[in-house]
């Protein structure tokens, strides 16, 4: 996945952290979900066809001319199920579909990786008239070979950062991401491009004119929040044009509804883990209840939660610069157990497992 960030234009730096673009690659198709290109069935040799007819199309055809393994577990046309390997899911010519395995997943894979087995012994038929391959290269254990595609790497979940993002996605249009209070899975379809403006903590709710607390961990379409703004951001735009329009829209909205200076100052103070929440209102001249209400609307949660998010993000930024226990104390946690509780809450993993995930992806 390609991801890039840029500094916002000077006019937006009071409300935006950055501009960004992300391209989601197409996931490799699952072999069992791909319809193959039609292929002609190979011809049986005259000798094998004659032998099959004389045996009334039942039982195992053995002998050097058959090219088939011997044994009771590999009957060819042993009944209506016509199993090459025993079991109801392994039919060869079970009907007009002529699938190797029956069911919607039954067809052979298409493309260069489509051979049943790789290597010179891999073809089901090596060529017209040559019959089926014999010997240990043909599985005759009573079950079909297990063919597993390479696992597609799971995308990292999106972790809380105190921000909300105004995003455009190809094929979808504009939507809002955040505010997040825990890990949010990334379900963006493969092949999509996204561009966004990341809004500063404390600026999003005011700028958009909607309270953010009801939108926690959601990805609502902009048409549901500001339909007149969403009209200019359809999903069929070029990504560069979409980003230009997002920047223009952000500038217009920030002029209409500039962020609350008191909240921006509160956010700045909360980046220091030593800031005490009860003293914050006194410093700003705002009562505790009013401070909580203004935070919930503009940020999406209260000042204490934002301070905890900032502390957790500092831990993430320092990964690799010391032990987990050392980093816990360094960024302001009481001890490693304290960090572990918050890591599970915000990222879904304890800190050691999270560090491995973030440093190996």
C-alpha positions as CSV (number, residue, x, y, z in Angstrom):
1,X,0.0,0.0,0.0
2,X,1.5,3.4,-1.0
3,X,1.0,6.2,1.4
4,X,2.3,9.8,1.3
5,X,1.9,12.9,3.4
6,X,2.4,16.6,2.7
7,X,2.3,19.7,4.8
8,X,-0.9,21.6,4.5
9,X,-1.0,25.1,2.8
10,X,-0.1,27.9,5.1
11,X,-3.7,29.1,5.1
12,X,-4.8,25.7,6.6
13,X,-2.1,25.1,9.2
14,X,-4.3,26.3,12.1
15,X,-6.9,23.6,11.3
16,X,-5.0,20.8,9.4
17,X,-2.1,18.6,10.4
18,X,-1.3,17.3,6.9
19,X,-2.6,16.3,3.5
20,X,-2.2,12.6,2.5
21,X,-2.8,10.1,-0.3
22,X,-3.1,6.3,0.0
23,X,-3.4,3.7,-2.7
24,X,-4.9,0.3,-1.7
25,X,-3.5,-2.5,-3.9
26,X,-5.7,-5.2,-5.4
27,X,-5.7,-8.3,-3.2
28,X,-4.7,-11.4,-5.1
29,X,-7.8,-13.4,-6.1
30,X,-8.6,-16.5,-4.1
31,X,-8.1,-19.5,-6.5
32,X,-11.3,-21.0,-5.3
33,X,-13.3,-18.0,-6.3
34,X,-12.1,-17.4,-9.8
35,X,-13.9,-18.6,-12.9
36,X,-11.4,-20.2,-15.2
37,X,-11.1,-19.7,-18.9
38,X,-12.8,-22.6,-20.8
39,X,-10.3,-25.3,-21.7
40,X,-10.8,-28.2,-24.1
41,X,-10.8,-31.6,-22.5
42,X,-7.9,-33.8,-23.7
43,X,-8.6,-36.9,-25.7
44,X,-8.2,-40.4,-24.2
45,X,-5.9,-42.8,-26.0
46,X,-7.9,-45.3,-28.1
47,X,-6.5,-48.2,-26.0
48,X,-7.6,-46.6,-22.8
49,X,-11.0,-45.7,-24.2
50,X,-11.5,-49.3,-25.4
51,X,-10.4,-50.7,-22.0
52,X,-12.9,-48.4,-20.2
53,X,-15.7,-49.5,-22.5
54,X,-15.0,-53.2,-22.0
55,X,-15.0,-52.7,-18.2
56,X,-18.5,-51.2,-18.4
57,X,-17.1,-47.9,-17.1
58,X,-16.6,-49.2,-13.5
59,X,-13.8,-50.3,-11.4
60,X,-10.1,-49.4,-11.6
61,X,-8.4,-49.7,-14.9
62,X,-4.9,-51.0,-14.3
63,X,-2.1,-52.0,-16.5
64,X,0.7,-50.1,-18.2
65,X,-1.6,-48.7,-20.8
66,X,-3.8,-46.9,-18.4
67,X,-1.3,-44.7,-16.6
68,X,-3.5,-44.9,-13.6
69,X,-2.4,-45.8,-10.0
70,X,-3.7,-49.0,-8.6
71,X,-5.6,-49.3,-5.3
72,X,-9.2,-49.1,-4.2
73,X,-9.1,-45.4,-3.3
74,X,-8.8,-44.1,-6.8
75,X,-11.7,-45.5,-8.7
76,X,-12.3,-43.9,-12.1
77,X,-16.1,-44.0,-13.0
78,X,-16.9,-46.1,-10.0
79,X,-20.5,-45.0,-10.1
80,X,-22.6,-41.9,-10.6
81,X,-20.2,-39.8,-8.5
82,X,-17.3,-40.7,-10.9
83,X,-14.7,-40.1,-8.2
84,X,-11.0,-39.9,-9.2
85,X,-10.4,-39.8,-5.5
86,X,-12.9,-41.2,-3.1
87,X,-15.3,-38.8,-1.4
88,X,-18.3,-36.9,-2.7
89,X,-16.4,-33.7,-3.4
90,X,-13.9,-35.1,-5.9
91,X,-15.8,-35.9,-9.0
92,X,-14.1,-36.1,-12.4
93,X,-16.7,-35.6,-15.1
94,X,-19.6,-35.5,-12.7
95,X,-21.8,-33.8,-15.2
96,X,-21.6,-31.3,-18.1
97,X,-19.5,-29.0,-16.0
98,X,-16.6,-31.6,-16.1
99,X,-15.1,-30.0,-12.9
100,X,-12.2,-31.6,-11.2
101,X,-13.9,-31.0,-7.9
102,X,-17.6,-30.5,-7.7
103,X,-19.3,-27.4,-6.3
104,X,-18.9,-23.8,-7.3
105,X,-15.2,-23.9,-6.3
106,X,-14.6,-26.8,-8.5
107,X,-12.9,-25.5,-11.6
108,X,-9.2,-25.5,-12.2
109,X,-7.3,-22.2,-11.6
110,X,-6.6,-20.0,-14.6
111,X,-3.4,-18.2,-15.3
112,X,0.2,-19.1,-15.2
113,X,-0.2,-20.6,-11.7
114,X,-3.0,-22.9,-12.8
115,X,-1.3,-26.2,-13.0
116,X,-2.6,-28.8,-10.5
117,X,0.9,-29.6,-9.5
118,X,4.0,-27.6,-10.6
119,X,6.9,-29.1,-12.4
120,X,7.1,-31.5,-15.4
121,X,4.9,-34.0,-13.8
122,X,2.2,-31.5,-13.0
123,X,-0.2,-31.8,-15.9
124,X,-3.4,-33.8,-15.4
125,X,-2.8,-35.0,-19.0
126,X,0.6,-34.5,-20.5
127,X,-0.8,-34.4,-23.9
128,X,-3.4,-36.0,-26.2
129,X,-3.3,-39.7,-26.0
130,X,-0.8,-40.0,-23.1
131,X,-3.4,-40.7,-20.4
132,X,-3.0,-39.8,-16.8
133,X,0.4,-39.7,-15.1
134,X,1.3,-42.6,-13.0
135,X,3.5,-43.1,-10.0
136,X,3.9,-41.2,-6.8
137,X,3.4,-37.9,-8.5
138,X,-0.3,-38.6,-8.8
139,X,-2.0,-38.4,-5.4
140,X,-3.9,-41.6,-4.8
141,X,-4.3,-41.4,-1.0
142,X,-8.1,-41.0,-1.2
143,X,-8.2,-37.2,-0.9
144,X,-7.5,-34.3,-3.2
145,X,-4.3,-32.4,-2.7
146,X,-4.5,-29.4,-0.4
147,X,-3.7,-26.3,-2.4
148,X,-3.5,-23.1,-0.3
149,X,-2.9,-19.7,-1.8
150,X,-0.3,-17.4,-0.2
151,X,-1.9,-15.5,2.6
152,X,-2.6,-11.8,1.8
153,X,-1.1,-9.6,4.5
154,X,-3.7,-8.2,6.8
155,X,-3.9,-4.4,6.9
156,X,-3.0,-2.6,10.1
157,X,-6.0,-1.3,12.0
158,X,-6.4,2.4,12.3
159,X,-5.4,3.6,15.7
160,X,-6.7,6.7,17.6
161,X,-4.7,9.9,17.2
162,X,-7.1,12.6,18.4
163,X,-7.7,13.8,14.8
164,X,-10.6,13.4,12.3
165,X,-9.9,13.1,8.6
166,X,-12.0,14.5,5.7
167,X,-11.4,11.8,3.1
168,X,-12.3,11.2,-0.6
169,X,-12.3,7.6,-1.9
170,X,-12.4,6.7,-5.6
171,X,-15.7,5.0,-6.4
172,X,-17.3,6.3,-3.2
173,X,-16.8,10.0,-2.7
174,X,-16.2,12.0,0.5
175,X,-16.6,10.8,4.1
176,X,-15.4,11.5,7.6
177,X,-13.1,9.2,9.6
178,X,-13.1,9.4,13.3
179,X,-12.8,10.3,16.1
180,X,-11.6,6.9,17.1
181,X,-11.4,5.5,20.6
182,X,-10.0,2.0,19.7
183,X,-8.6,0.1,16.7
184,X,-10.8,0.4,13.6
185,X,-10.3,-2.3,10.9
186,X,-9.5,-1.0,7.4
187,X,-12.1,-2.5,5.0
188,X,-11.3,-0.3,2.0
189,X,-11.7,-2.4,-1.1
190,X,-8.6,-3.2,-3.1
191,X,-7.7,-1.0,-6.0
192,X,-9.1,2.2,-4.4
193,X,-7.2,5.5,-4.0
194,X,-7.9,7.8,-1.0
195,X,-6.9,11.4,-0.4
196,X,-7.5,13.3,2.8
197,X,-7.1,16.3,4.9
198,X,-6.3,15.5,8.6
199,X,-7.9,18.0,10.8
200,X,-6.2,19.1,14.1
201,X,-7.8,17.9,17.4
202,X,-10.3,20.4,18.4
203,X,-10.9,21.8,14.9
204,X,-13.0,19.1,13.3
205,X,-16.4,19.4,15.0
206,X,-16.4,23.2,14.8
207,X,-15.2,23.3,11.2
208,X,-17.8,20.8,10.0
209,X,-20.6,22.2,12.1
210,X,-21.6,18.8,13.6
211,X,-20.9,17.3,17.1
212,X,-18.3,14.6,16.8
213,X,-19.1,12.5,19.9
214,X,-21.9,10.5,18.1
215,X,-19.5,9.8,15.3
216,X,-16.9,7.9,17.4
217,X,-15.3,5.0,15.4
218,X,-17.6,5.6,12.4
219,X,-17.0,6.5,8.8
220,X,-20.1,8.5,7.8
221,X,-20.5,9.8,4.2
222,X,-20.2,13.5,3.9
223,X,-23.6,13.5,2.2
224,X,-25.1,12.7,5.6
225,X,-23.3,15.5,7.4
226,X,-22.9,18.3,4.8
227,X,-24.7,17.3,1.6
228,X,-24.0,20.6,-0.1
229,X,-20.2,20.1,0.4
230,X,-20.4,16.5,-0.7
231,X,-22.0,17.4,-4.0
232,X,-18.6,18.6,-5.3
233,X,-16.7,15.5,-4.4
234,X,-18.2,12.6,-6.4
235,X,-16.3,9.3,-6.5
236,X,-15.4,9.5,-10.2
237,X,-12.9,12.4,-9.8
238,X,-9.2,12.1,-10.5
239,X,-7.4,11.8,-7.1
240,X,-5.4,15.0,-7.6
241,X,-8.5,17.0,-8.4
242,X,-10.3,15.4,-5.4
243,X,-7.5,16.5,-3.1
244,X,-7.6,20.1,-4.5
245,X,-11.3,20.3,-3.8
246,X,-10.9,18.9,-0.3
247,X,-8.3,21.6,0.4
248,X,-10.6,24.3,-1.0
249,X,-13.5,23.0,1.0
250,X,-11.5,22.9,4.2
251,X,-10.5,26.5,3.6
252,X,-14.0,27.6,3.0
253,X,-15.4,25.8,6.1
254,X,-12.6,27.2,8.3
255,X,-13.5,30.7,7.3
256,X,-17.2,30.1,8.0
257,X,-16.5,28.3,11.3
258,X,-13.0,29.0,12.7
259,X,-11.9,26.7,15.5
260,X,-12.4,27.7,19.1
261,X,-9.0,29.3,20.3
262,X,-9.7,28.1,23.9
263,X,-10.0,24.5,22.7
264,X,-6.9,24.7,20.6
265,X,-5.0,26.0,23.6
266,X,-6.5,23.2,25.8
267,X,-5.3,20.6,23.2
268,X,-1.8,22.1,23.2
269,X,-1.7,21.8,27.0
270,X,-2.9,18.2,27.0
271,X,0.0,17.1,25.0
272,X,2.0,17.4,28.3
273,X,1.2,14.3,30.4
274,X,1.7,16.4,33.6
275,X,-1.2,18.7,32.8
276,X,-4.0,18.1,35.4
277,X,-7.5,18.1,34.0
278,X,-9.1,20.0,36.9
279,X,-6.6,22.8,36.5
280,X,-7.3,23.0,32.7
281,X,-10.6,24.7,33.1
282,X,-9.2,27.2,35.6
283,X,-6.4,28.1,33.2
284,X,-8.8,28.7,30.4
285,X,-11.5,30.3,32.5
286,X,-14.0,27.6,31.6
287,X,-16.1,25.5,34.0
288,X,-15.5,21.7,34.0
289,X,-19.0,20.9,32.6
290,X,-18.7,23.5,29.8
291,X,-15.2,22.3,29.0
292,X,-16.4,18.7,28.8
293,X,-19.3,19.7,26.5
294,X,-17.1,21.7,24.2
295,X,-14.6,18.9,23.9
296,X,-17.2,16.3,23.2
297,X,-18.6,18.4,20.3
298,X,-15.3,19.6,18.8
299,X,-12.9,16.7,19.5
300,X,-15.3,13.7,19.9
301,X,-14.5,12.9,23.6
302,X,-13.4,14.5,26.8
303,X,-10.1,16.1,27.7
304,X,-8.9,13.1,29.8
305,X,-9.4,10.7,26.9
306,X,-7.6,13.0,24.5
307,X,-4.6,13.3,26.9
308,X,-4.5,9.4,27.1
309,X,-4.5,9.2,23.3
310,X,-1.7,11.7,23.1
311,X,0.3,9.7,25.6
312,X,-0.2,6.4,23.8
313,X,0.8,8.0,20.5
314,X,4.0,9.2,22.1
315,X,4.7,5.6,23.1
316,X,4.2,4.5,19.5
317,X,6.6,7.1,18.2
318,X,9.3,5.9,20.5
319,X,9.1,2.2,19.7
320,X,12.6,0.7,19.3
321,X,14.3,3.3,21.5
322,X,14.2,1.2,24.7
323,X,12.4,-1.6,26.5
324,X,8.6,-1.6,26.9
325,X,9.0,-0.9,30.6
326,X,11.4,2.0,30.1
327,X,9.2,3.6,27.4
328,X,6.2,3.2,29.7
329,X,7.8,5.4,32.4
330,X,9.4,7.7,29.8
331,X,6.0,8.7,28.2
332,X,4.2,9.1,31.5
333,X,2.6,5.8,32.4
334,X,2.7,4.6,36.1
335,X,4.3,1.3,35.1
336,X,4.3,-1.3,32.3
337,X,0.9,-2.8,33.5
338,X,-0.7,0.7,33.0
339,X,0.7,0.9,29.5
340,X,-0.6,-2.7,28.7
341,X,-4.1,-1.8,29.7
342,X,-4.2,1.2,27.5
343,X,-2.5,-0.5,24.6
344,X,-5.2,-3.2,24.6
345,X,-7.9,-0.5,24.8
346,X,-6.5,1.7,22.0
347,X,-4.8,-0.9,19.7
348,X,-6.4,-4.3,20.6
349,X,-2.9,-5.8,21.5
350,X,-0.5,-5.7,24.4
351,X,2.5,-3.4,23.8
352,X,5.0,-6.2,22.9
353,X,2.7,-7.8,20.4
354,X,1.8,-4.4,19.0
355,X,5.5,-3.5,18.6
356,X,6.1,-6.7,16.6
357,X,3.1,-6.0,14.4
358,X,4.1,-2.4,13.7
359,X,7.8,-3.1,13.1
360,X,7.4,-6.2,10.9
361,X,4.5,-5.1,8.6
